[in-house]
Amino acid sequence: MEKVPRIQASAAALKLIETLQVRHGDLFFHQSGGCCDGSQPMCFEKGDFKVGYSDVCLGRVAGFEFWMSQDQFEYWKHTQLTLDVTEGRGSSFSLEIPYGKRFVIKSRLFTEAEEGNLEPVQFLED
């Protein structure tokens, strides 16, 4: 039985990721913990953001790692996250901002059946 992903992306997010990849190469996502625009997903060129031992990798979006702090994960571990896009500029350093768009997260609770079949998270030392 295929594992249930903790993170996925909408068609609009996948299209924007493709655009960003063409311009910037390999990407990296991190769910920010509340500074500036609040808690929002941020996209960087791979290597431009350093994760720490308190960060958790939820999985991959379009082949690129998606991380968040372990403390934040404790609040969100019962939800499936969907990376999406909205019009409007955020005030962050995320790569999509110059395009007049910003990534957002939508979430839903896992069903009881899904809870028992989730993709495992990864930590930095894994």
C-alpha atoms as a printed R data frame, in Angstrom:
    type eleno elety resid chain resno      x      y       z
1   ATOM     1    CA   MET     A     1  0.000  0.000   0.000
2   ATOM     2    CA   GLU     A     2  1.369  3.387  -1.015
3   ATOM     3    CA   LYS     A     3  2.234  5.764   1.835
4   ATOM     4    CA   VAL     A     4  0.122  8.914   2.259
5   ATOM     5    CA   PRO     A     5  2.189 12.050   1.604
6   ATOM     6    CA   ARG     A     6  2.383 14.728   4.303
7   ATOM     7    CA   ILE     A     7  2.973 17.449   1.695
8   ATOM     8    CA   GLN     A     8  1.601 17.826  -1.814
9   ATOM     9    CA   ALA     A     9  1.140 20.683  -4.299
10  ATOM    10    CA   SER     A    10 -1.683 22.157  -6.341
11  ATOM    11    CA   ALA     A    11 -1.431 22.389 -10.138
12  ATOM    12    CA   ALA     A    12 -0.845 26.156  -9.833
13  ATOM    13    CA   ALA     A    13  2.008 25.612  -7.373
14  ATOM    14    CA   LEU     A    14  3.586 22.983  -9.626
15  ATOM    15    CA   LYS     A    15  3.456 25.381 -12.581
16  ATOM    16    CA   LEU     A    16  5.136 28.151 -10.563
17  ATOM    17    CA   ILE     A    17  7.757 25.725  -9.242
18  ATOM    18    CA   GLU     A    18  8.567 24.765 -12.836
19  ATOM    19    CA   THR     A    19  9.052 28.447 -13.717
20  ATOM    20    CA   LEU     A    20 11.274 28.991 -10.686
21  ATOM    21    CA   GLN     A    21 13.324 25.885 -11.426
22  ATOM    22    CA   VAL     A    22 14.066 27.053 -14.977
23  ATOM    23    CA   ARG     A    23 15.408 30.333 -13.618
24  ATOM    24    CA   HIS     A    24 17.054 29.183 -10.361
25  ATOM    25    CA   GLY     A    25 17.860 25.485 -10.721
26  ATOM    26    CA   ASP     A    26 17.325 23.163  -7.761
27  ATOM    27    CA   LEU     A    27 14.943 24.514  -5.145
28  ATOM    28    CA   PHE     A    28 14.252 24.055  -1.461
29  ATOM    29    CA   PHE     A    29 11.142 24.782   0.644
30  ATOM    30    CA   HIS     A    30 10.857 25.738   4.294
31  ATOM    31    CA   GLN     A    31  7.653 26.515   6.161
32  ATOM    32    CA   SER     A    32  8.449 29.683   8.087
33  ATOM    33    CA   GLY     A    33  7.470 29.817  11.716
34  ATOM    34    CA   GLY     A    34  5.712 33.149  11.977
35  ATOM    35    CA   CYS     A    35  8.010 36.089  11.235
36  ATOM    36    CA   CYS     A    36  7.113 38.849   8.755
37  ATOM    37    CA   ASP     A    37  4.064 37.589   6.823
38  ATOM    38    CA   GLY     A    38  3.272 35.046   9.491
39  ATOM    39    CA   SER     A    39  3.670 31.358   8.911
40  ATOM    40    CA   GLN     A    40  4.150 30.784   5.201
41  ATOM    41    CA   PRO     A    41  6.030 28.473   2.879
42  ATOM    42    CA   MET     A    42  9.195 29.939   1.456
43  ATOM    43    CA   CYS     A    43 11.110 28.836  -1.626
44  ATOM    44    CA   PHE     A    44 14.871 29.219  -1.940
45  ATOM    45    CA   GLU     A    45 17.605 28.083  -4.267
46  ATOM    46    CA   LYS     A    46 18.988 24.853  -2.858
47  ATOM    47    CA   GLY     A    47 21.857 25.729  -0.532
48  ATOM    48    CA   ASP     A    48 20.614 29.256   0.252
49  ATOM    49    CA   PHE     A    49 18.881 28.179   3.464
50  ATOM    50    CA   LYS     A    50 20.462 26.030   6.146
51  ATOM    51    CA   VAL     A    51 18.262 23.629   8.063
52  ATOM    52    CA   GLY     A    52 19.129 22.774  11.618
53  ATOM    53    CA   TYR     A    53 18.804 19.723  13.807
54  ATOM    54    CA   SER     A    54 15.429 21.028  14.993
55  ATOM    55    CA   ASP     A    55 14.000 20.909  11.441
56  ATOM    56    CA   VAL     A    56 11.938 18.091   9.911
57  ATOM    57    CA   CYS     A    57 11.647 17.160   6.230
58  ATOM    58    CA   LEU     A    58  7.991 16.387   5.461
59  ATOM    59    CA   GLY     A    59  8.672 15.071   1.989
60  ATOM    60    CA   ARG     A    60  9.129 16.432  -1.498
61  ATOM    61    CA   VAL     A    61  7.178 18.781  -3.708
62  ATOM    62    CA   ALA     A    62  7.952 18.470  -7.425
63  ATOM    63    CA   GLY     A    63 11.087 16.597  -6.363
64  ATOM    64    CA   PHE     A    64 12.297 19.297  -3.930
65  ATOM    65    CA   GLU     A    65 12.553 18.909  -0.147
66  ATOM    66    CA   PHE     A    66  9.972 20.630   2.075
67  ATOM    67    CA   TRP     A    67 11.090 21.345   5.677
68  ATOM    68    CA   MET     A    68  9.677 22.957   8.818
69  ATOM    69    CA   SER     A    69 10.764 23.301  12.422
70  ATOM    70    CA   GLN     A    70 10.087 20.311  14.640
71  ATOM    71    CA   ASP     A    71  8.156 22.508  17.099
72  ATOM    72    CA   GLN     A    72  5.845 23.671  14.314
73  ATOM    73    CA   PHE     A    73  5.526 20.101  13.020
74  ATOM    74    CA   GLU     A    74  4.130 19.060  16.420
75  ATOM    75    CA   TYR     A    75  1.119 21.310  15.707
76  ATOM    76    CA   TRP     A    76  0.704 20.211  12.087
77  ATOM    77    CA   LYS     A    77  1.574 16.501  12.265
78  ATOM    78    CA   HIS     A    78 -2.080 15.441  12.003
79  ATOM    79    CA   THR     A    79 -2.654 17.389   8.793
80  ATOM    80    CA   GLN     A    80 -1.838 16.935   5.151
81  ATOM    81    CA   LEU     A    81 -0.392 20.138   3.742
82  ATOM    82    CA   THR     A    82 -0.996 21.348   0.210
83  ATOM    83    CA   LEU     A    83  1.348 23.946  -1.228
84  ATOM    84    CA   ASP     A    84 -0.705 26.396  -3.275
85  ATOM    85    CA   VAL     A    85 -0.274 29.856  -4.822
86  ATOM    86    CA   THR     A    86 -2.148 33.107  -4.443
87  ATOM    87    CA   GLU     A    87 -1.873 36.420  -6.243
88  ATOM    88    CA   GLY     A    88 -0.158 39.243  -4.400
89  ATOM    89    CA   ARG     A    89  3.280 39.969  -3.086
90  ATOM    90    CA   GLY     A    90  4.312 38.820   0.321
91  ATOM    91    CA   SER     A    91  7.098 40.519   2.229
92  ATOM    92    CA   SER     A    92  9.568 37.673   2.358
93  ATOM    93    CA   PHE     A    93 12.704 36.480   0.613
94  ATOM    94    CA   SER     A    94 10.904 33.654  -1.167
95  ATOM    95    CA   LEU     A    95 11.758 33.297  -4.874
96  ATOM    96    CA   GLU     A    96  8.181 33.670  -6.159
97  ATOM    97    CA   ILE     A    97  7.661 37.184  -4.729
98  ATOM    98    CA   PRO     A    98  8.977 39.087  -7.831
99  ATOM    99    CA   TYR     A    99  6.333 37.279  -9.913
100 ATOM   100    CA   GLY     A   100  3.494 38.939  -7.967
101 ATOM   101    CA   LYS     A   101  2.575 35.633  -6.363
102 ATOM   102    CA   ARG     A   102  3.221 33.885  -3.098
103 ATOM   103    CA   PHE     A   103  3.034 30.362  -1.875
104 ATOM   104    CA   VAL     A   104  0.432 29.502   0.754
105 ATOM   105    CA   ILE     A   105 -0.384 26.359   2.683
106 ATOM   106    CA   LYS     A   106 -3.765 24.709   2.848
107 ATOM   107    CA   SER     A   107 -4.333 21.852   5.247
108 ATOM   108    CA   ARG     A   108 -6.763 19.097   6.107
109 ATOM   109    CA   LEU     A   109 -6.786 16.549   8.904
110 ATOM   110    CA   PHE     A   110 -5.667 13.040   8.040
111 ATOM   111    CA   THR     A   111 -8.316 10.361   8.289
112 ATOM   112    CA   GLU     A   112 -7.820  7.643  10.883
113 ATOM   113    CA   ALA     A   113 -6.867  5.185   8.129
114 ATOM   114    CA   GLU     A   114 -4.320  7.625   6.669
115 ATOM   115    CA   GLU     A   115 -2.755  8.252  10.104
116 ATOM   116    CA   GLY     A   116 -1.560  4.656  10.140
117 ATOM   117    CA   ASN     A   117  0.029  4.870   6.683
118 ATOM   118    CA   LEU     A   118  1.923  8.167   6.526
119 ATOM   119    CA   GLU     A   119  5.224  8.804   4.824
120 ATOM   120    CA   PRO     A   120  7.849  9.081   7.553
121 ATOM   121    CA   VAL     A   121  9.492 12.417   8.258
122 ATOM   122    CA   GLN     A   122 13.245 12.804   8.000
123 ATOM   123    CA   PHE     A   123 15.645 14.640  10.256
124 ATOM   124    CA   LEU     A   124 18.933 16.253   9.298
125 ATOM   125    CA   GLU     A   125 21.045 13.361  10.570
126 ATOM   126    CA   ASP     A   126 19.049 10.755   8.559
